Amino acid sequence: MFTQLHPQTQTTALGLGTEGLVFGCDYNPEQWTYDTWVEDVALMREAGVNLVAINIFGWSHIEPSPGQYRFDDLDTIIDLLHSQGIGVNLGTGTASPPPWLTTRYPEALPQAADVTTRWPGGRQAYCPSSPVFRDLALRLVRATAERYGDHPAVRLWHVSNELGCHNALCYCDQSAAAFRRWLENRYGAIESLNAAWGTAFWSQRYSTWSEIQPPRTTLSFTNPMQTIDFHRFSSDEQLAQYRAEAEVVRQASSIPVTTNFMVTAHIENLDYWSWADDMDVIANDHYLDHRLDRPHVELSLAADTTRGLAQGEPWLLMEHSTSAVNWQPRNLAKKPGEMVRNTLTHIARGADGVCFFQWRASVKGSEKFHSALMPHAGTQSRVWDESVRLGALVGRLGELKGSRIVADVALVFSWENRWAADLDAHPTSDFSYLDQVHRLYGALWDLGITVDVVAPGAPLDGYSLVVVPSLYLVRDSEAEVVDSFVAQGGTALVTFFSGIVDETDGVRPGGYPGAFRRMLGVRADEFSPLAEGRVVALSDGSTGSLWSEPLELHGAETVTSYADGPLAGHPAVTTNRHGQGHAWYVSTVLEPASLATLVDSVATSAGVTRSRRVDPAHDTTTDSGTGHDVEIVRRTSGDQDWVFVLNHTDEAIAHDIEGYDLVTETALSGRVELAAGGTHVIRQNRKAS
Ligand code: GLA
């Protein structure tokens, strides 16, 4: 019988039957003929592909009419892949219901906040709380799992696809009923809900559960807790679909089960901290977002967050792209070398496998202009050439499988806080939680400091520094973990709009920043957000923006103060001795250079190690020779290290390094040059050095 491999008990290497790292792709054979399958499988071998995700959108193909299964094509493609030694990441096929389902059962269609229906014709058009969808999906999963549950080619079960990507929030009557059941289960008594939701306000008191609706479109601001709880409920509903499918799979198969997360810049409807324990392998999809200033830094954050979800264990990148996507306003092609750097960032930050969406570019449908390993142009193409070279490189990197990343710094990240902190009717609509997270993470990235991303309340033992960006909603117990970490000698860096409310979105009385006041040794009696575009001068000659506070010292010392405006003379940045440690507070948005200077000095005082040292004021390097936008990350195992050096700039750089480079397959020593956009993965033996 299958034993669930929770992250704590996983073996050190991502299993999945491959010897080295996974190099894989999604494949949609339904879109092609048998002859193409045969050609594709041969080319997959040429590219070094060893794991192929199929049957992701297979439902209407394998169950063309209710209860009539047609597995012959799936049998053939699985056997074909197996004959070439390629493993299968088998979809449960439930990602998108077939048209017959929603025609027969229109009540399974999802509804938006204004209770208008979202129709079929795209994908994922189902209500996550629909009983009929759940029954029919599980019937399909059972048939599929019973057929392939012990097929030797199948290495991994891929439940659904990006659960909640489009249908995370459904407001239909079935969702309303499920929301009420969820609330009853959470609060037990209606008066507990009334207290938690603060329904004394605006005549919102509920007498019975049946009066409660999802936060459908209202005339005015909606009750914030109604919205926050609806997010919690919606995340749990999607997880319930995963659990139901995984349970059916596990009755028929002992192969590991997972689903692909979407830890990425803009998709925030699921609280993956509460999902992670249900996965046998943590898997993520990540696409570079060219709308961001520095997309590769966001990629690093996503990869570090995914490693956090895997509790430091190896994880799998289930999807990324060889070049352009199709869903951004302007779909930029990746530059030569960019796909390789993206791939290596994921591996550097803990992925033991990297897969692409998709193998062969579609010629029909809305994703036909999405890149693939095999572009429309065929093998006579830059993307194909780079993909084949990348497959060979990933093959060579097999030796680092199972190695780990060691970080001195923890960054506390919370999806729940994203739902709460960014709500309307707050001090300023210019605030964005993710923006604050990215700023702090970016400053650490620029300093070459490797970061573990952790959940609020996660143990902080072993770290030197914990960074807490704008953690507006935090439980007492979670704030207490940071407090005692500092009291015992750690260092914390907390930014404004932190500690304000508890899990019921109730403001902590007595002054800001609420739960962290004592640890930080400061108090503000109000917020003072800045007018649009306004900046405020600071005593060190720099400026703050977006936010300020009439901060008073209660034991802390001033690092920088406000130098003009109504708050002139008040502290802006402070540091406080708390127990054996230090807690720093930043009450405004510092400009990037001064945030870098501050983070540098906090990290230095906390004794944080870094892969390189950059002088933030001059954007030049003082140690190893590398500059800004050069990423250096170390994976480690026993006496062996692998140092990833990724040059994201358009210029060649020189740096000092010793070891064997797995990219160029040469020994490097002393000062070496790394081409513009180039990469090294350098094996070092710690005993020898
Ligand atoms: C997601 C989905 C894929 C595909 C890609 C396109 O990751 O899982 O099916 O749509 O996006 O970028």
Boltz pocket constraint, residues with backbone or C-beta under 6 A from the ligand:
constraints:
  - pocket:
      binder: B
      contacts: [[A, 161], [A, 162], [A, 285], [A, 287], [A, 319], [A, 325], [A, 326], [A, 357], [A, 367], [A, 370]]
      max_distance: 6.0
